[in-house]
Amino acid sequence: QSTWGRRHNSAVKIQSMMRRFLAKRKFQRLRKQKISSEKSRILQERPKLKQIMVQEIEKIKRECQTMIMIWEEREMREIKRRSARRKEEVDALFGRCLSGLALNEPQKERTE
């Protein structure tokens, strides 16, 4: 090859290296821009996400309180029902005892 051919080849190589260097630099700059814009987007969304989480937590708390109230009401109804049943049983027993006493007293009078 002639001297001109070698020089031309090296100039082409240098140009190609420069283009690759500039492309790489541009790519890195765009990448940094994209990363920083993504960071700022995340920082902007963070309060929104926090607010959504707080709302969800409050919703869960309300649901739990409602379930507890329902459970307590059921428990109270069950306690009242048992209490009423026991009262009826006690009344029935007391009534039997009284009638038993009433039946026994005339017998006592007869035996005396």
C-alpha positions as CSV (number, residue, x, y, z in Angstrom):
1,Q,0.0,0.0,0.0
2,S,1.1,3.5,-0.6
3,T,1.7,6.0,2.2
4,W,-1.5,7.8,1.3
5,G,-3.5,4.5,1.8
6,R,-2.0,3.9,5.3
7,R,-2.6,7.5,6.3
8,H,-6.2,7.3,5.0
9,N,-6.8,4.1,6.9
10,S,-5.5,5.6,10.2
11,A,-7.6,8.7,9.6
12,V,-10.7,6.5,9.1
13,K,-9.7,4.6,12.3
14,I,-9.3,7.8,14.3
15,Q,-12.7,9.1,13.0
16,S,-14.3,5.8,13.8
17,M,-12.8,5.8,17.3
18,M,-13.9,9.4,17.8
19,R,-17.5,8.6,16.7
20,R,-17.5,5.6,19.1
21,F,-16.2,7.8,21.9
22,L,-18.8,10.5,21.2
23,A,-21.6,8.0,20.9
24,K,-20.5,6.3,24.2
25,R,-20.3,9.7,25.9
26,K,-23.8,10.7,24.5
27,F,-25.1,7.3,25.7
28,Q,-23.7,7.8,29.2
29,R,-25.1,11.4,29.4
30,L,-28.6,10.2,28.3
31,R,-28.3,7.3,30.8
32,K,-27.5,9.7,33.6
33,Q,-30.4,12.0,32.6
34,K,-32.7,9.1,32.5
35,I,-31.5,7.9,35.9
36,S,-31.9,11.4,37.4
37,S,-35.4,11.9,35.9
38,E,-36.4,8.4,37.2
39,K,-35.1,9.4,40.7
40,S,-37.1,12.6,40.7
41,R,-40.2,10.8,39.5
42,I,-39.8,8.3,42.3
43,L,-39.3,11.1,44.8
44,Q,-42.4,12.8,43.5
45,E,-44.4,9.5,43.7
46,R,-43.2,8.6,47.2
47,P,-45.6,10.9,49.0
48,K,-48.5,9.6,46.9
49,L,-47.6,6.0,47.7
50,K,-47.2,6.9,51.4
51,Q,-50.6,8.5,51.3
52,I,-52.1,5.5,49.6
53,M,-50.5,3.2,52.2
54,V,-51.9,5.4,55.1
55,Q,-55.4,5.2,53.5
56,E,-55.2,1.5,53.2
57,I,-54.0,1.1,56.8
58,E,-56.9,3.3,58.0
59,K,-59.3,1.2,55.9
60,I,-58.0,-2.0,57.4
61,K,-58.3,-0.5,60.9
62,R,-61.9,0.5,60.3
63,E,-62.7,-3.0,59.0
64,C,-61.1,-4.5,62.1
65,Q,-63.0,-2.2,64.4
66,T,-66.3,-3.1,62.6
67,M,-65.5,-6.8,62.9
68,I,-64.7,-6.4,66.6
69,M,-68.0,-4.5,67.2
70,I,-69.9,-7.3,65.4
71,W,-68.1,-9.9,67.4
72,E,-68.8,-8.1,70.7
73,E,-72.5,-7.7,69.8
74,R,-72.7,-11.4,69.0
75,E,-71.0,-12.2,72.3
76,M,-73.4,-9.9,74.2
77,R,-76.4,-11.5,72.5
78,E,-75.1,-15.0,73.4
79,I,-74.5,-13.9,77.0
80,K,-78.0,-12.5,77.3
81,R,-79.5,-15.6,75.7
82,R,-77.6,-17.9,78.2
83,S,-78.5,-15.6,81.0
84,A,-82.2,-15.7,80.1
85,R,-82.0,-19.5,79.8
86,R,-80.3,-19.8,83.2
87,K,-82.9,-17.4,84.7
88,E,-85.7,-19.6,83.3
89,E,-84.0,-22.7,84.7
90,V,-83.5,-21.1,88.1
91,D,-87.2,-19.9,88.1
92,A,-88.3,-23.4,87.1
93,L,-86.2,-25.0,89.9
94,F,-87.4,-22.4,92.4
95,G,-91.0,-23.0,91.3
96,R,-90.5,-26.8,91.8
97,C,-88.9,-26.2,95.1
98,L,-91.8,-24.0,96.2
99,S,-94.4,-26.4,95.0
100,G,-92.5,-29.2,96.7
101,L,-92.5,-27.3,99.9
102,A,-96.2,-26.6,99.5
103,L,-96.9,-30.2,98.9
104,N,-94.8,-31.3,101.9
105,E,-96.4,-28.9,104.4
106,P,-99.9,-30.3,104.3
107,Q,-98.3,-33.8,104.8
108,K,-96.4,-32.5,107.8
109,E,-99.6,-31.1,109.2
110,R,-101.3,-34.5,108.7
111,T,-98.5,-36.4,110.4
112,E,-98.3,-34.1,113.4
